[in-house]
Amino acid sequence: MAVAGVGGRIVLPLDADLAEAPPRDSVPSVIESGGIEETEQTAGASNVDLGRSPRVALRRITSHDQDELLERVHASVGLNLPSTPEAFQTFLSRFDEGRSAEGLLVCLRDTGAIAGNVNINSIIRGRFQNGSLGYAAFAPYAGRGYMSEGLGLVLRHAFQELRLHRLEAQIRPENQASIKLVQRHGFRYEGYSPDLLFIDGAWRGHGRWGLTNDMLGIVPNAPHPTQPNR
């Protein structure tokens, strides 16, 4: 499975496929380089920028994105993403601005075009403060490093604004491009789980990768209010 015109197959939960990421030295990490711009955010607004890197901006998905997102999905190959208006509405209903899931879009700064999406799924608060990543890069923008920049923005949003402590990604061992991408952003390998996720009609084993806020030095001034004091 590959994004149209780009070789390689990458799968992340729950609905993520990403084309092959560029080599580490070809696209600087926006966290490493300090290339993230602070943006003014409006409470309750879903379409404002949540952060910007040199080439992309991050924002929440909205109902207004239906036509463009469906167009991107149809232009790509093998993505586990909605392909009909009904499926899009069901997909959109999952997201509640970070209370249990966050649906985000990586958009080109110069045109506003949607280059990819990143979901923070299965957010659990309390003593866990954890979310699970899923993402997809869309043709014709895959393989250009946009998702690497976008993921850097997502990490800052997750750790600083949502005040999560940890993000995880489950990746099949053959998906070396996806492994290189999360390694590039500091994720550590935590082990292998057989038959972990139902993918392509069968239960598949995945490697588990994790990243905590303190590993990136993005620790909020105060923990999330749902986190116990002791």
C-alpha positions as CSV (number, residue, x, y, z in Angstrom):
1,M,0.0,0.0,0.0
2,A,1.4,3.4,-0.9
3,V,0.3,7.0,-1.5
4,A,-0.2,7.5,-5.2
5,G,3.1,8.1,-6.9
6,V,5.2,7.4,-3.8
7,G,6.7,4.0,-2.9
8,G,6.7,2.5,0.6
9,R,4.0,1.6,3.0
10,I,3.5,2.9,6.5
11,V,0.7,2.1,9.0
12,L,0.0,3.8,12.3
13,P,-3.2,3.4,14.4
14,L,-6.0,3.8,14.0
15,D,-6.4,5.1,10.5
16,A,-3.0,6.3,9.4
17,D,-0.9,5.7,6.3
18,L,2.0,7.9,5.4
19,A,4.3,7.9,2.3
20,E,8.0,7.4,2.8
21,A,9.6,10.1,4.9
22,P,12.6,12.0,3.6
23,P,16.1,11.4,5.0
24,R,16.8,13.1,8.4
25,D,19.3,15.5,6.9
26,S,16.9,16.7,4.2
27,V,14.2,18.3,6.4
28,P,15.1,19.9,9.7
29,S,13.0,19.1,12.8
30,V,10.9,22.1,13.6
31,I,11.4,21.4,17.3
32,E,15.2,21.0,17.0
33,S,15.6,24.1,14.9
34,G,13.2,26.3,16.9
35,G,11.2,26.9,13.7
36,I,7.8,26.9,15.3
37,E,5.9,30.2,15.3
38,E,3.6,31.1,18.1
39,T,0.1,31.9,16.9
40,E,-2.8,33.6,18.6
41,Q,-5.5,31.1,19.5
42,T,-9.2,31.9,20.0
43,A,-11.1,29.8,22.6
44,G,-13.7,27.6,20.9
45,A,-12.4,28.3,17.4
46,S,-11.7,25.2,15.4
47,N,-10.2,26.7,12.3
48,V,-7.4,28.9,13.8
49,D,-3.8,27.9,13.5
50,L,-2.4,25.8,16.3
51,G,1.2,26.4,15.2
52,R,3.3,27.1,12.1
53,S,6.6,25.8,10.8
54,P,8.5,27.3,7.8
55,R,6.2,25.5,5.3
56,V,3.1,24.2,7.0
57,A,0.4,25.3,9.5
58,L,-1.6,23.1,11.9
59,R,-5.3,23.4,12.5
60,R,-8.3,21.4,13.6
61,I,-10.4,19.6,11.0
62,T,-13.9,21.0,10.5
63,S,-17.0,20.2,8.5
64,H,-15.9,22.7,5.8
65,D,-13.0,20.4,5.0
66,Q,-15.2,17.6,3.7
67,D,-14.9,18.2,0.0
68,E,-11.1,18.8,0.0
69,L,-10.4,15.9,2.3
70,L,-12.4,13.5,0.2
71,E,-10.7,14.7,-2.9
72,R,-7.3,14.1,-1.3
73,V,-8.3,10.6,-0.2
74,H,-9.5,9.7,-3.6
75,A,-6.3,10.9,-5.2
76,S,-4.2,8.8,-2.9
77,V,-4.1,5.0,-2.6
78,G,-4.8,2.7,0.3
79,L,-5.6,5.2,3.0
80,N,-7.8,4.0,5.9
81,L,-9.7,7.3,5.8
82,P,-13.3,8.3,4.9
83,S,-14.1,8.2,1.2
84,T,-17.8,9.3,1.3
85,P,-19.6,12.2,2.8
86,E,-21.3,9.9,5.3
87,A,-18.1,8.4,6.4
88,F,-16.5,11.8,6.7
89,Q,-19.3,12.9,9.1
90,T,-18.8,9.8,11.2
91,F,-15.0,10.4,11.2
92,L,-15.5,14.1,12.2
93,S,-17.8,13.1,15.1
94,R,-14.9,11.4,16.8
95,F,-13.1,14.6,17.6
96,D,-13.9,16.8,20.6
97,E,-10.9,19.3,20.6
98,G,-8.6,17.1,22.7
99,R,-11.0,15.8,25.4
100,S,-10.9,12.3,24.0
101,A,-9.6,12.7,20.5
102,E,-8.1,15.5,18.4
103,G,-8.4,15.7,14.6
104,L,-5.7,17.9,13.0
105,L,-4.8,19.0,9.5
106,V,-1.3,19.8,8.2
107,C,-1.8,22.6,5.6
108,L,0.6,24.4,3.3
109,R,1.2,27.9,4.5
110,D,1.4,29.4,1.0
111,T,-1.9,28.0,-0.4
112,G,-3.8,26.5,2.6
113,A,-4.0,23.2,0.8
114,I,-4.4,20.1,3.0
115,A,-1.2,18.1,2.8
116,G,-2.0,15.5,5.5
117,N,-3.8,14.8,8.7
118,V,-2.8,13.7,12.2
119,N,-5.1,12.3,14.8
120,I,-4.5,12.1,18.5
121,N,-6.7,9.1,19.3
122,S,-7.7,7.4,22.6
123,I,-6.8,10.3,24.9
124,I,-6.9,9.0,28.5
125,R,-6.4,11.4,31.3
126,G,-6.0,10.8,35.1
127,R,-2.7,9.1,35.9
128,F,-2.1,8.2,32.2
129,Q,-2.3,11.5,30.3
130,N,-1.7,9.6,27.1
131,G,-2.7,9.7,23.4
132,S,-2.2,7.5,20.4
133,L,-1.1,8.9,17.1
134,G,-2.4,8.2,13.6
135,Y,-1.6,10.1,10.5
136,A,-1.7,10.2,6.7
137,A,0.1,12.1,3.9
138,F,-1.9,12.9,0.8
139,A,-1.0,12.9,-2.9
140,P,0.4,15.0,-4.4
141,Y,2.2,16.3,-1.3
142,A,3.6,13.1,0.2
143,G,7.3,12.5,0.3
144,R,8.2,16.2,0.6
145,G,8.8,16.5,4.4
146,Y,5.5,18.3,5.1
147,M,4.4,15.6,7.5
148,S,7.7,15.7,9.4
149,E,7.2,19.4,10.0
150,G,3.5,18.8,10.8
151,L,4.3,16.1,13.3
152,G,6.7,18.5,15.1
153,L,3.8,21.0,15.5
154,V,1.5,18.2,16.7
155,L,4.0,17.2,19.4
156,R,4.2,20.8,20.7
157,H,0.4,21.1,20.6
158,A,-0.1,17.8,22.4
159,F,2.4,18.5,25.2
160,Q,2.0,22.2,25.6
161,E,-1.7,22.9,24.9
162,L,-3.4,19.6,25.6
163,R,-0.9,19.0,28.5
164,L,-0.5,15.3,27.7
165,H,2.4,13.6,29.3
166,R,2.9,10.9,26.7
167,L,2.2,10.0,23.0
168,E,2.5,6.5,21.5
169,A,2.6,5.1,18.0
170,Q,2.2,1.4,17.0
171,I,4.2,0.6,13.8
172,R,4.6,-2.6,11.9
173,P,8.2,-3.6,11.7
174,E,8.4,-3.5,7.9
175,N,7.3,0.2,7.9
176,Q,10.9,1.5,8.1
177,A,10.0,5.0,6.8
178,S,7.5,5.5,9.6
179,I,10.0,4.1,12.2
180,K,12.6,6.6,10.9
181,L,10.0,9.4,11.2
182,V,9.2,8.8,14.9
183,Q,12.8,8.2,15.7
184,R,13.6,11.5,14.2
185,H,11.3,13.2,16.6
186,G,12.7,11.4,19.6
187,F,10.3,8.4,20.1
188,R,11.9,5.5,21.8
189,Y,11.2,1.8,21.1
190,E,9.3,0.1,23.9
191,G,8.8,-3.4,22.6
192,Y,6.8,-5.6,20.2
193,S,3.2,-6.7,20.6
194,P,1.9,-9.6,18.4
195,D,-1.6,-9.4,17.0
196,L,-2.0,-5.9,18.3
197,L,-4.2,-4.2,15.7
198,F,-6.7,-5.4,13.1
199,I,-5.2,-4.1,9.8
200,D,-6.0,-5.2,6.2
201,G,-8.3,-8.0,7.3
202,A,-6.0,-9.6,10.0
203,W,-4.5,-9.0,13.4
204,R,-1.0,-7.6,12.9
205,G,1.9,-7.4,15.3
206,H,3.3,-3.9,15.9
207,G,6.3,-2.3,17.5
208,R,5.4,0.2,20.2
209,W,7.0,3.6,20.2
210,G,6.6,6.2,22.9
211,L,7.5,9.8,23.7
212,T,7.0,11.9,26.8
213,N,6.9,15.6,27.2
214,D,10.0,15.8,29.3
215,M,12.0,13.9,26.6
216,L,11.4,16.9,24.4
217,G,11.6,19.5,27.2
218,I,8.1,20.6,26.5
219,V,6.6,20.4,30.1
220,P,3.6,22.7,30.8
221,N,3.7,25.2,33.6
222,A,1.0,23.1,35.4
223,P,-0.3,19.6,34.8
224,H,-3.7,18.9,33.3
225,P,-6.4,19.4,36.0
226,T,-7.4,15.7,35.7
227,Q,-3.9,14.6,36.8
228,P,-3.9,13.5,40.5
229,N,-1.7,15.5,42.9
230,R,0.0,12.3,44.1
